[in-house]
Amino acid sequence: MVERNTNEKTYSMGVGVALGFAIGAALGVVVGEVSGDIALWLSVGVGAGVAFGVAIGVYLENGRKAKN
């Protein structure tokens, strides 16, 4: 089994976290504006987005392993 380059692993995780953060922040702001409590929903959105982003990063990494 060939050991993967650490930079490739970091890239997959970084892309996932960045996408999750951006999507979570956007959704948190939208829901916060509608409900009137932007601070609460922004923090919930960012937290959930980062968790979702880590899951995306793991999925991308596993998809690359399956191709090799």
PQR file of N, CA, C, O and H, with PARSE charges and radii, in Angstrom:
ATOM      1  N   MET A   1       0.838  -1.181   0.000 -0.4000 1.5000
ATOM      2  CA  MET A   1       0.000   0.000   0.000 -0.0000 2.0000
ATOM      3  C   MET A   1       0.882   1.243   0.000  0.5500 1.7000
ATOM      4  O   MET A   1       1.822   1.340   0.789 -0.5500 1.4000
ATOM      5  N   VAL A   2       0.589   2.169  -0.862 -0.4000 1.5000
ATOM      6  CA  VAL A   2       1.370   3.392  -0.992 -0.0000 2.0000
ATOM      7  C   VAL A   2       0.844   4.427  -0.007  0.5500 1.7000
ATOM      8  O   VAL A   2      -0.356   4.690   0.071 -0.5500 1.4000
ATOM      9  H   VAL A   2      -0.175   2.090  -1.503  0.4000 1.0000
ATOM     10  N   GLU A   3       1.773   5.003   0.739 -0.4000 1.5000
ATOM     11  CA  GLU A   3       1.389   6.042   1.695 -0.0000 2.0000
ATOM     12  C   GLU A   3       1.077   7.335   0.934  0.5500 1.7000
ATOM     13  O   GLU A   3       1.834   7.751   0.058 -0.5500 1.4000
ATOM     14  H   GLU A   3       2.748   4.789   0.677  0.4000 1.0000
ATOM     15  N   ARG A   4      -0.034   7.953   1.280 -0.4000 1.5000
ATOM     16  CA  ARG A   4      -0.454   9.182   0.602 -0.0000 2.0000
ATOM     17  C   ARG A   4       0.344  10.366   1.131  0.5500 1.7000
ATOM     18  O   ARG A   4       0.756  10.397   2.290 -0.5500 1.4000
ATOM     19  H   ARG A   4      -0.650   7.616   1.992  0.4000 1.0000
ATOM     20  N   ASN A   5       0.545  11.313   0.270 -0.4000 1.5000
ATOM     21  CA  ASN A   5       1.236  12.535   0.630 -0.0000 2.0000
ATOM     22  C   ASN A   5       0.391  13.322   1.635  0.5500 1.7000
ATOM     23  O   ASN A   5      -0.823  13.445   1.467 -0.5500 1.4000
ATOM     24  H   ASN A   5       0.210  11.288  -0.672  0.4000 1.0000
ATOM     25  N   THR A   6       1.023  13.843   2.663 -0.4000 1.5000
ATOM     26  CA  THR A   6       0.304  14.597   3.696 -0.0000 2.0000
ATOM     27  C   THR A   6      -0.369  15.835   3.114  0.5500 1.7000
ATOM     28  O   THR A   6      -1.441  16.226   3.574 -0.5500 1.4000
ATOM     29  H   THR A   6       2.008  13.743   2.799  0.4000 1.0000
ATOM     30  N   ASN A   7       0.244  16.456   2.109 -0.4000 1.5000
ATOM     31  CA  ASN A   7      -0.343  17.654   1.508 -0.0000 2.0000
ATOM     32  C   ASN A   7      -1.676  17.345   0.831  0.5500 1.7000
ATOM     33  O   ASN A   7      -2.585  18.174   0.868 -0.5500 1.4000
ATOM     34  H   ASN A   7       1.115  16.138   1.735  0.4000 1.0000
ATOM     35  N   GLU A   8      -1.812  16.166   0.211 -0.4000 1.5000
ATOM     36  CA  GLU A   8      -3.066  15.790  -0.424 -0.0000 2.0000
ATOM     37  C   GLU A   8      -4.167  15.583   0.613  0.5500 1.7000
ATOM     38  O   GLU A   8      -5.316  15.962   0.385 -0.5500 1.4000
ATOM     39  H   GLU A   8      -1.074  15.493   0.181  0.4000 1.0000
ATOM     40  N   LYS A   9      -3.823  14.989   1.736 -0.4000 1.5000
ATOM     41  CA  LYS A   9      -4.801  14.797   2.813 -0.0000 2.0000
ATOM     42  C   LYS A   9      -5.252  16.142   3.367  0.5500 1.7000
ATOM     43  O   LYS A   9      -6.440  16.372   3.594 -0.5500 1.4000
ATOM     44  H   LYS A   9      -2.889  14.681   1.921  0.4000 1.0000
ATOM     45  N   THR A  10      -4.283  17.022   3.580 -0.4000 1.5000
ATOM     46  CA  THR A  10      -4.588  18.341   4.116 -0.0000 2.0000
ATOM     47  C   THR A  10      -5.446  19.129   3.143  0.5500 1.7000
ATOM     48  O   THR A  10      -6.352  19.852   3.560 -0.5500 1.4000
ATOM     49  H   THR A  10      -3.318  16.835   3.396  0.4000 1.0000
ATOM     50  N   TYR A  11      -5.173  19.000   1.854 -0.4000 1.5000
ATOM     51  CA  TYR A  11      -5.947  19.706   0.849 -0.0000 2.0000
ATOM     52  C   TYR A  11      -7.407  19.251   0.872  0.5500 1.7000
ATOM     53  O   TYR A  11      -8.312  20.085   0.840 -0.5500 1.4000
ATOM     54  H   TYR A  11      -4.437  18.413   1.515  0.4000 1.0000
ATOM     55  N   SER A  12      -7.643  17.954   0.927 -0.4000 1.5000
ATOM     56  CA  SER A  12      -9.018  17.439   0.944 -0.0000 2.0000
ATOM     57  C   SER A  12      -9.774  17.943   2.165  0.5500 1.7000
ATOM     58  O   SER A  12     -10.925  18.367   2.058 -0.5500 1.4000
ATOM     59  H   SER A  12      -6.908  17.276   0.953  0.4000 1.0000
ATOM     60  N   MET A  13      -9.133  17.896   3.310 -0.4000 1.5000
ATOM     61  CA  MET A  13      -9.780  18.340   4.536 -0.0000 2.0000
ATOM     62  C   MET A  13      -9.980  19.845   4.520  0.5500 1.7000
ATOM     63  O   MET A  13     -11.013  20.337   4.974 -0.5500 1.4000
ATOM     64  H   MET A  13      -8.199  17.551   3.396  0.4000 1.0000
ATOM     65  N   GLY A  14      -9.010  20.577   4.004 -0.4000 1.5000
ATOM     66  CA  GLY A  14      -9.117  22.036   3.936 -0.0000 2.0000
ATOM     67  C   GLY A  14     -10.246  22.491   3.034  0.5500 1.7000
ATOM     68  O   GLY A  14     -10.974  23.427   3.367 -0.5500 1.4000
ATOM     69  H   GLY A  14      -8.171  20.177   3.635  0.4000 1.0000
ATOM     70  N   VAL A  15     -10.395  21.837   1.899 -0.4000 1.5000
ATOM     71  CA  VAL A  15     -11.486  22.180   0.984 -0.0000 2.0000
ATOM     72  C   VAL A  15     -12.826  21.908   1.654  0.5500 1.7000
ATOM     73  O   VAL A  15     -13.739  22.729   1.571 -0.5500 1.4000
ATOM     74  H   VAL A  15      -9.804  21.077   1.629  0.4000 1.0000
ATOM     75  N   GLY A  16     -12.947  20.778   2.308 -0.4000 1.5000
ATOM     76  CA  GLY A  16     -14.204  20.439   2.977 -0.0000 2.0000
ATOM     77  C   GLY A  16     -14.559  21.413   4.084  0.5500 1.7000
ATOM     78  O   GLY A  16     -15.705  21.849   4.188 -0.5500 1.4000
ATOM     79  H   GLY A  16     -12.205  20.112   2.375  0.4000 1.0000
ATOM     80  N   VAL A  17     -13.585  21.756   4.905 -0.4000 1.5000
ATOM     81  CA  VAL A  17     -13.841  22.677   6.015 -0.0000 2.0000
ATOM     82  C   VAL A  17     -14.175  24.071   5.491  0.5500 1.7000
ATOM     83  O   VAL A  17     -15.068  24.733   6.019 -0.5500 1.4000
ATOM     84  H   VAL A  17     -12.654  21.402   4.820  0.4000 1.0000
ATOM     85  N   ALA A  18     -13.468  24.517   4.460 -0.4000 1.5000
ATOM     86  CA  ALA A  18     -13.744  25.844   3.903 -0.0000 2.0000
ATOM     87  C   ALA A  18     -15.143  25.916   3.300  0.5500 1.7000
ATOM     88  O   ALA A  18     -15.867  26.888   3.515 -0.5500 1.4000
ATOM     89  H   ALA A  18     -12.742  23.979   4.031  0.4000 1.0000
ATOM     90  N   LEU A  19     -15.517  24.893   2.552 -0.4000 1.5000
ATOM     91  CA  LEU A  19     -16.871  24.861   1.983 -0.0000 2.0000
ATOM     92  C   LEU A  19     -17.932  24.809   3.079  0.5500 1.7000
ATOM     93  O   LEU A  19     -18.928  25.528   3.015 -0.5500 1.4000
ATOM     94  H   LEU A  19     -14.928  24.104   2.377  0.4000 1.0000
ATOM     95  N   GLY A  20     -17.723  23.969   4.075 -0.4000 1.5000
ATOM     96  CA  GLY A  20     -18.670  23.868   5.174 -0.0000 2.0000
ATOM     97  C   GLY A  20     -18.808  25.157   5.952  0.5500 1.7000
ATOM     98  O   GLY A  20     -19.912  25.553   6.324 -0.5500 1.4000
ATOM     99  H   GLY A  20     -16.914  23.384   4.128  0.4000 1.0000
ATOM    100  N   PHE A  21     -17.682  25.814   6.198 -0.4000 1.5000
ATOM    101  CA  PHE A  21     -17.712  27.094   6.918 -0.0000 2.0000
ATOM    102  C   PHE A  21     -18.499  28.128   6.131  0.5500 1.7000
ATOM    103  O   PHE A  21     -19.348  28.823   6.690 -0.5500 1.4000
ATOM    104  H   PHE A  21     -16.785  25.492   5.896  0.4000 1.0000
ATOM    105  N   ALA A  22     -18.223  28.233   4.844 -0.4000 1.5000
ATOM    106  CA  ALA A  22     -18.900  29.240   4.011 -0.0000 2.0000
ATOM    107  C   ALA A  22     -20.397  28.978   3.917  0.5500 1.7000
ATOM    108  O   ALA A  22     -21.203  29.897   4.059 -0.5500 1.4000
ATOM    109  H   ALA A  22     -17.533  27.669   4.390  0.4000 1.0000
ATOM    110  N   ILE A  23     -20.764  27.731   3.680 -0.4000 1.5000
ATOM    111  CA  ILE A  23     -22.188  27.387   3.569 -0.0000 2.0000
ATOM    112  C   ILE A  23     -22.890  27.582   4.908  0.5500 1.7000
ATOM    113  O   ILE A  23     -23.997  28.118   4.957 -0.5500 1.4000
ATOM    114  H   ILE A  23     -20.109  26.984   3.564  0.4000 1.0000
ATOM    115  N   GLY A  24     -22.253  27.150   5.990 -0.4000 1.5000
ATOM    116  CA  GLY A  24     -22.848  27.308   7.320 -0.0000 2.0000
ATOM    117  C   GLY A  24     -23.020  28.759   7.713  0.5500 1.7000
ATOM    118  O   GLY A  24     -24.043  29.132   8.287 -0.5500 1.4000
ATOM    119  H   GLY A  24     -21.354  26.714   5.950  0.4000 1.0000
ATOM    120  N   ALA A  25     -22.022  29.586   7.407 -0.4000 1.5000
ATOM    121  CA  ALA A  25     -22.127  31.011   7.733 -0.0000 2.0000
ATOM    122  C   ALA A  25     -23.243  31.670   6.933  0.5500 1.7000
ATOM    123  O   ALA A  25     -24.007  32.473   7.468 -0.5500 1.4000
ATOM    124  H   ALA A  25     -21.191  29.282   6.941  0.4000 1.0000
ATOM    125  N   ALA A  26     -23.334  31.331   5.658 -0.4000 1.5000
ATOM    126  CA  ALA A  26     -24.390  31.921   4.823 -0.0000 2.0000
ATOM    127  C   ALA A  26     -25.775  31.515   5.321  0.5500 1.7000
ATOM    128  O   ALA A  26     -26.668  32.352   5.448 -0.5500 1.4000
ATOM    129  H   ALA A  26     -22.714  30.679   5.223  0.4000 1.0000
ATOM    130  N   LEU A  27     -25.941  30.237   5.599 -0.4000 1.5000
ATOM    131  CA  LEU A  27     -27.247  29.781   6.097 -0.0000 2.0000
ATOM    132  C   LEU A  27     -27.553  30.352   7.480  0.5500 1.7000
ATOM    133  O   LEU A  27     -28.702  30.679   7.776 -0.5500 1.4000
ATOM    134  H   LEU A  27     -25.215  29.557   5.495  0.4000 1.0000
ATOM    135  N   GLY A  28     -26.530  30.474   8.326 -0.4000 1.5000
ATOM    136  CA  GLY A  28     -26.731  31.059   9.646 -0.0000 2.0000
ATOM    137  C   GLY A  28     -27.176  32.501   9.578  0.5500 1.7000
ATOM    138  O   GLY A  28     -28.035  32.920  10.354 -0.5500 1.4000
ATOM    139  H   GLY A  28     -25.596  30.209   8.085  0.4000 1.0000
ATOM    140  N   VAL A  29     -26.604  33.271   8.662 -0.4000 1.5000
ATOM    141  CA  VAL A  29     -26.997  34.675   8.504 -0.0000 2.0000
ATOM    142  C   VAL A  29     -28.424  34.768   7.986  0.5500 1.7000
ATOM    143  O   VAL A  29     -29.209  35.586   8.466 -0.5500 1.4000
ATOM    144  H   VAL A  29     -25.906  32.931   8.032  0.4000 1.0000
ATOM    145  N   VAL A  30     -28.762  33.935   7.010 -0.4000 1.5000
ATOM    146  CA  VAL A  30     -30.119  33.980   6.444 -0.0000 2.0000
ATOM    147  C   VAL A  30     -31.154  33.618   7.503  0.5500 1.7000
ATOM    148  O   VAL A  30     -32.141  34.332   7.678 -0.5500 1.4000
ATOM    149  H   VAL A  30     -28.124  33.271   6.620  0.4000 1.0000
ATOM    150  N   VAL A  31     -30.932  32.517   8.205 -0.4000 1.5000
ATOM    151  CA  VAL A  31     -31.898  32.100   9.232 -0.0000 2.0000
ATOM    152  C   VAL A  31     -31.934  33.114  10.371  0.5500 1.7000
ATOM    153  O   VAL A  31     -32.999  33.391  10.921 -0.5500 1.4000
ATOM    154  H   VAL A  31     -30.130  31.937   8.062  0.4000 1.0000
ATOM    155  N   GLY A  32     -30.773  33.672  10.728 -0.4000 1.5000
ATOM    156  CA  GLY A  32     -30.722  34.679  11.790 -0.0000 2.0000
ATOM    157  C   GLY A  32     -31.474  35.941  11.433  0.5500 1.7000
ATOM    158  O   GLY A  32     -32.137  36.531  12.286 -0.5500 1.4000
ATOM    159  H   GLY A  32     -29.907  33.447  10.281  0.4000 1.0000
ATOM    160  N   GLU A  33     -31.380  36.364  10.184 -0.4000 1.5000
ATOM    161  CA  GLU A  33     -32.130  37.548   9.743 -0.0000 2.0000
ATOM    162  C   GLU A  33     -33.629  37.293   9.796  0.5500 1.7000
ATOM    163  O   GLU A  33     -34.395  38.170  10.196 -0.5500 1.4000
ATOM    164  H   GLU A  33     -30.841  35.885   9.491  0.4000 1.0000
ATOM    165  N   VAL A  34     -34.046  36.112   9.400 -0.4000 1.5000
ATOM    166  CA  VAL A  34     -35.477  35.792   9.402 -0.0000 2.0000
ATOM    167  C   VAL A  34     -36.014  35.699  10.827  0.5500 1.7000
ATOM    168  O   VAL A  34     -37.093  36.209  11.126 -0.5500 1.4000
ATOM    169  H   VAL A  34     -33.423  35.400   9.076  0.4000 1.0000
ATOM    170  N   SER A  35     -35.249  35.043  11.705 -0.4000 1.5000
ATOM    171  CA  SER A  35     -35.734  34.834  13.076 -0.0000 2.0000
ATOM    172  C   SER A  35     -35.458  36.025  13.994  0.5500 1.7000
ATOM    173  O   SER A  35     -36.101  36.157  15.036 -0.5500 1.4000
ATOM    174  H   SER A  35     -34.372  34.629  11.462  0.4000 1.0000
ATOM    175  N   GLY A  36     -34.518  36.887  13.626 -0.4000 1.5000
ATOM    176  CA  GLY A  36     -34.221  38.050  14.456 -0.0000 2.0000
ATOM    177  C   GLY A  36     -33.135  37.807  15.489  0.5500 1.7000
ATOM    178  O   GLY A  36     -32.893  38.675  16.328 -0.5500 1.4000
ATOM    179  H   GLY A  36     -33.996  36.779  12.779  0.4000 1.0000
ATOM    180  N   ASP A  37     -32.474  36.662  15.460 -0.4000 1.5000
ATOM    181  CA  ASP A  37     -31.403  36.358  16.410 -0.0000 2.0000
ATOM    182  C   ASP A  37     -30.177  35.894  15.639  0.5500 1.7000
ATOM    183  O   ASP A  37     -29.845  34.708  15.626 -0.5500 1.4000
ATOM    184  H   ASP A  37     -32.670  35.957  14.778  0.4000 1.0000
ATOM    185  N   ILE A  38     -29.512  36.842  14.999 -0.4000 1.5000
ATOM    186  CA  ILE A  38     -28.425  36.504  14.077 -0.0000 2.0000
ATOM    187  C   ILE A  38     -27.223  35.902  14.800  0.5500 1.7000
ATOM    188  O   ILE A  38     -26.562  35.026  14.242 -0.5500 1.4000
ATOM    189  H   ILE A  38     -29.781  37.805  15.009  0.4000 1.0000
ATOM    190  N   ALA A  39     -26.917  36.343  16.026 -0.4000 1.5000
ATOM    191  CA  ALA A  39     -25.751  35.825  16.741 -0.0000 2.0000
ATOM    192  C   ALA A  39     -25.899  34.331  17.025  0.5500 1.7000
ATOM    193  O   ALA A  39     -24.951  33.566  16.850 -0.5500 1.4000
ATOM    194  H   ALA A  39     -27.455  37.055  16.479  0.4000 1.0000
ATOM    195  N   LEU A  40     -27.063  33.928  17.452 -0.4000 1.5000
ATOM    196  CA  LEU A  40     -27.308  32.516  17.750 -0.0000 2.0000
ATOM    197  C   LEU A  40     -27.208  31.676  16.490  0.5500 1.7000
ATOM    198  O   LEU A  40     -26.498  30.670  16.472 -0.5500 1.4000
ATOM    199  H   LEU A  40     -27.833  34.550  17.594  0.4000 1.0000
ATOM    200  N   TRP A  41     -27.897  32.067  15.454 -0.4000 1.5000
ATOM    201  CA  TRP A  41     -27.958  31.243  14.248 -0.0000 2.0000
ATOM    202  C   TRP A  41     -26.666  31.271  13.446  0.5500 1.7000
ATOM    203  O   TRP A  41     -26.359  30.309  12.742 -0.5500 1.4000
ATOM    204  H   TRP A  41     -28.473  32.884  15.468  0.4000 1.0000
ATOM    205  N   LEU A  42     -25.904  32.353  13.539 -0.4000 1.5000
ATOM    206  CA  LEU A  42     -24.606  32.378  12.877 -0.0000 2.0000
ATOM    207  C   LEU A  42     -23.661  31.369  13.519  0.5500 1.7000
ATOM    208  O   LEU A  42     -22.956  30.641  12.819 -0.5500 1.4000
ATOM    209  H   LEU A  42     -26.153  33.135  14.111  0.4000 1.0000
ATOM    210  N   SER A  43     -23.645  31.327  14.846 -0.4000 1.5000
ATOM    211  CA  SER A  43     -22.773  30.373  15.530 -0.0000 2.0000
ATOM    212  C   SER A  43     -23.220  28.935  15.292  0.5500 1.7000
ATOM    213  O   SER A  43     -22.380  28.052  15.115 -0.5500 1.4000
ATOM    214  H   SER A  43     -24.217  31.918  15.414  0.4000 1.0000
ATOM    215  N   VAL A  44     -24.514  28.688  15.285 -0.4000 1.5000
ATOM    216  CA  VAL A  44     -25.022  27.345  14.993 -0.0000 2.0000
ATOM    217  C   VAL A  44     -24.684  26.955  13.553  0.5500 1.7000
ATOM    218  O   VAL A  44     -24.261  25.829  13.294 -0.5500 1.4000
ATOM    219  H   VAL A  44     -25.196  29.405  15.429  0.4000 1.0000
ATOM    220  N   GLY A  45     -24.871  27.881  12.630 -0.4000 1.5000
ATOM    221  CA  GLY A  45     -24.580  27.603  11.228 -0.0000 2.0000
ATOM    222  C   GLY A  45     -23.109  27.317  10.982  0.5500 1.7000
ATOM    223  O   GLY A  45     -22.770  26.395  10.240 -0.5500 1.4000
ATOM    224  H   GLY A  45     -25.215  28.796  12.841  0.4000 1.0000
ATOM    225  N   VAL A  46     -22.236  28.098  11.597 -0.4000 1.5000
ATOM    226  CA  VAL A  46     -20.801  27.879  11.416 -0.0000 2.0000
ATOM    227  C   VAL A  46     -20.384  26.551  12.038  0.5500 1.7000
ATOM    228  O   VAL A  46     -19.617  25.800  11.435 -0.5500 1.4000
ATOM    229  H   VAL A  46     -22.512  28.847  12.199  0.4000 1.0000
ATOM    230  N   GLY A  47     -20.874  26.259  13.218 -0.4000 1.5000
ATOM    231  CA  GLY A  47     -20.532  24.983  13.868 -0.0000 2.0000
ATOM    232  C   GLY A  47     -20.993  23.782  13.071  0.5500 1.7000
ATOM    233  O   GLY A  47     -20.235  22.836  12.859 -0.5500 1.4000
ATOM    234  H   GLY A  47     -21.497  26.869  13.708  0.4000 1.0000
ATOM    235  N   ALA A  48     -22.234  23.823  12.634 -0.4000 1.5000
ATOM    236  CA  ALA A  48     -22.758  22.717  11.832 -0.0000 2.0000
ATOM    237  C   ALA A  48     -22.058  22.652  10.479  0.5500 1.7000
ATOM    238  O   ALA A  48     -21.799  21.564   9.963 -0.5500 1.4000
ATOM    239  H   ALA A  48     -22.850  24.592  12.807  0.4000 1.0000
ATOM    240  N   GLY A  49     -21.753  23.808   9.906 -0.4000 1.5000
ATOM    241  CA  GLY A  49     -21.076  23.835   8.614 -0.0000 2.0000
ATOM    242  C   GLY A  49     -19.679  23.255   8.677  0.5500 1.7000
ATOM    243  O   GLY A  49     -19.275  22.521   7.776 -0.5500 1.4000
ATOM    244  H   GLY A  49     -21.963  24.691  10.324  0.4000 1.0000
ATOM    245  N   VAL A  50     -18.936  23.569   9.721 -0.4000 1.5000
ATOM    246  CA  VAL A  50     -17.589  23.015   9.865 -0.0000 2.0000
ATOM    247  C   VAL A  50     -17.661  21.502  10.072  0.5500 1.7000
ATOM    248  O   VAL A  50     -16.862  20.762   9.499 -0.5500 1.4000
ATOM    249  H   VAL A  50     -19.265  24.166  10.454  0.4000 1.0000
ATOM    250  N   ALA A  51     -18.599  21.043  10.876 -0.4000 1.5000
ATOM    251  CA  ALA A  51     -18.759  19.589  11.060 -0.0000 2.0000
ATOM    252  C   ALA A  51     -19.120  18.917   9.746  0.5500 1.7000
ATOM    253  O   ALA A  51     -18.585  17.857   9.421 -0.5500 1.4000
ATOM    254  H   ALA A  51     -19.248  21.645  11.342  0.4000 1.0000
ATOM    255  N   PHE A  52     -20.021  19.525   8.991 -0.4000 1.5000
ATOM    256  CA  PHE A  52     -20.393  18.997   7.691 -0.0000 2.0000
ATOM    257  C   PHE A  52     -19.202  19.043   6.731  0.5500 1.7000
ATOM    258  O   PHE A  52     -19.019  18.137   5.918 -0.5500 1.4000
ATOM    259  H   PHE A  52     -20.456  20.386   9.255  0.4000 1.0000
ATOM    260  N   GLY A  53     -18.402  20.091   6.827 -0.4000 1.5000
ATOM    261  CA  GLY A  53     -17.220  20.228   5.991 -0.0000 2.0000
ATOM    262  C   GLY A  53     -16.183  19.158   6.259  0.5500 1.7000
ATOM    263  O   GLY A  53     -15.554  18.658   5.327 -0.5500 1.4000
ATOM    264  H   GLY A  53     -18.550  20.827   7.487  0.4000 1.0000
ATOM    265  N   VAL A  54     -15.997  18.801   7.515 -0.4000 1.5000
ATOM    266  CA  VAL A  54     -15.081  17.708   7.842 -0.0000 2.0000
ATOM    267  C   VAL A  54     -15.583  16.409   7.223  0.5500 1.7000
ATOM    268  O   VAL A  54     -14.791  15.618   6.711 -0.5500 1.4000
ATOM    269  H   VAL A  54     -16.509  19.207   8.272  0.4000 1.0000
ATOM    270  N   ALA A  55     -16.887  16.187   7.268 -0.4000 1.5000
ATOM    271  CA  ALA A  55     -17.453  14.993   6.642 -0.0000 2.0000
ATOM    272  C   ALA A  55     -17.208  15.005   5.132  0.5500 1.7000
ATOM    273  O   ALA A  55     -16.920  13.961   4.546 -0.5500 1.4000
ATOM    274  H   ALA A  55     -17.530  16.830   7.684  0.4000 1.0000
ATOM    275  N   ILE A  56     -17.318  16.168   4.500 -0.4000 1.5000
ATOM    276  CA  ILE A  56     -17.027  16.274   3.065 -0.0000 2.0000
ATOM    277  C   ILE A  56     -15.562  15.955   2.801  0.5500 1.7000
ATOM    278  O   ILE A  56     -15.249  15.249   1.843 -0.5500 1.4000
ATOM    279  H   ILE A  56     -17.552  17.016   4.975  0.4000 1.0000
ATOM    280  N   GLY A  57     -14.666  16.461   3.633 -0.4000 1.5000
ATOM    281  CA  GLY A  57     -13.238  16.194   3.480 -0.0000 2.0000
ATOM    282  C   GLY A  57     -12.912  14.714   3.608  0.5500 1.7000
ATOM    283  O   GLY A  57     -12.104  14.187   2.843 -0.5500 1.4000
ATOM    284  H   GLY A  57     -14.920  17.034   4.412  0.4000 1.0000
ATOM    285  N   VAL A  58     -13.528  14.050   4.558 -0.4000 1.5000
ATOM    286  CA  VAL A  58     -13.320  12.602   4.718 -0.0000 2.0000
ATOM    287  C   VAL A  58     -13.864  11.854   3.513  0.5500 1.7000
ATOM    288  O   VAL A  58     -13.243  10.905   3.036 -0.5500 1.4000
ATOM    289  H   VAL A  58     -14.184  14.478   5.180  0.4000 1.0000
ATOM    290  N   TYR A  59     -15.015  12.274   3.023 -0.4000 1.5000
ATOM    291  CA  TYR A  59     -15.610  11.644   1.842 -0.0000 2.0000
ATOM    292  C   TYR A  59     -14.708  11.812   0.620  0.5500 1.7000
ATOM    293  O   TYR A  59     -14.512  10.861  -0.137 -0.5500 1.4000
ATOM    294  H   TYR A  59     -15.520  13.045   3.410  0.4000 1.0000
ATOM    295  N   LEU A  60     -14.160  13.006   0.421 -0.4000 1.5000
ATOM    296  CA  LEU A  60     -13.259  13.239  -0.703 -0.0000 2.0000
ATOM    297  C   LEU A  60     -12.001  12.384  -0.583  0.5500 1.7000
ATOM    298  O   LEU A  60     -11.529  11.826  -1.573 -0.5500 1.4000
ATOM    299  H   LEU A  60     -14.319  13.778   1.036  0.4000 1.0000
ATOM    300  N   GLU A  61     -11.465  12.283   0.617 -0.4000 1.5000
ATOM    301  CA  GLU A  61     -10.270  11.482   0.835 -0.0000 2.0000
ATOM    302  C   GLU A  61     -10.538  10.003   0.568  0.5500 1.7000
ATOM    303  O   GLU A  61      -9.714   9.324  -0.044 -0.5500 1.4000
ATOM    304  H   GLU A  61     -11.849  12.737   1.421  0.4000 1.0000
ATOM    305  N   ASN A  62     -11.677   9.506   1.020 -0.4000 1.5000
ATOM    306  CA  ASN A  62     -12.016   8.101   0.785 -0.0000 2.0000
ATOM    307  C   ASN A  62     -12.290   7.836  -0.682  0.5500 1.7000
ATOM    308  O   ASN A  62     -11.997   6.748  -1.177 -0.5500 1.4000
ATOM    309  H   ASN A  62     -12.347  10.057   1.517  0.4000 1.0000
ATOM    310  N   GLY A  63     -12.843   8.802  -1.379 -0.4000 1.5000
ATOM    311  CA  GLY A  63     -13.084   8.645  -2.812 -0.0000 2.0000
ATOM    312  C   GLY A  63     -11.788   8.549  -3.590  0.5500 1.7000
ATOM    313  O   GLY A  63     -11.701   7.809  -4.570 -0.5500 1.4000
ATOM    314  H   GLY A  63     -13.081   9.686  -0.977  0.4000 1.0000
ATOM    315  N   ARG A  64     -10.783   9.292  -3.162 -0.4000 1.5000
ATOM    316  CA  ARG A  64      -9.483   9.217  -3.819 -0.0000 2.0000
ATOM    317  C   ARG A  64      -8.784   7.897  -3.522  0.5500 1.7000
ATOM    318  O   ARG A  64      -8.096   7.355  -4.387 -0.5500 1.4000
ATOM    319  H   ARG A  64     -10.853   9.893  -2.366  0.4000 1.0000
ATOM    320  N   LYS A  65      -8.953   7.368  -2.303 -0.4000 1.5000
ATOM    321  CA  LYS A  65      -8.339   6.090  -1.970 -0.0000 2.0000
ATOM    322  C   LYS A  65      -8.951   4.965  -2.790  0.5500 1.7000
ATOM    323  O   LYS A  65      -8.250   4.036  -3.192 -0.5500 1.4000
ATOM    324  H   LYS A  65      -9.513   7.808  -1.600  0.4000 1.0000
ATOM    325  N   ALA A  66     -10.249   5.042  -3.041 -0.4000 1.5000
ATOM    326  CA  ALA A  66     -10.924   3.978  -3.785 -0.0000 2.0000
ATOM    327  C   ALA A  66     -10.457   3.934  -5.237  0.5500 1.7000
ATOM    328  O   ALA A  66     -10.445   2.863  -5.845 -0.5500 1.4000
ATOM    329  H   ALA A  66     -10.818   5.797  -2.715  0.4000 1.0000
ATOM    330  N   LYS A  67     -10.074   5.068  -5.798 -0.4000 1.5000
ATOM    331  CA  LYS A  67      -9.611   5.120  -7.179 -0.0000 2.0000
ATOM    332  C   LYS A  67      -8.223   4.517  -7.342  0.5500 1.7000
ATOM    333  O   LYS A  67      -7.868   4.053  -8.425 -0.5500 1.4000
ATOM    334  H   LYS A  67     -10.083   5.937  -5.304  0.4000 1.0000
ATOM    335  N   ASN A  68      -7.425   4.521  -6.253 -0.4000 1.5000
ATOM    336  CA  ASN A  68      -6.046   4.004  -6.336 -0.0000 2.0000
ATOM    337  C   ASN A  68      -5.975   2.551  -6.046  0.5500 1.7000
ATOM    338  O   ASN A  68      -4.891   1.969  -6.075 -0.5500 1.4000
ATOM    339  H   ASN A  68      -7.713   4.898  -5.373  0.4000 1.0000
TER
END
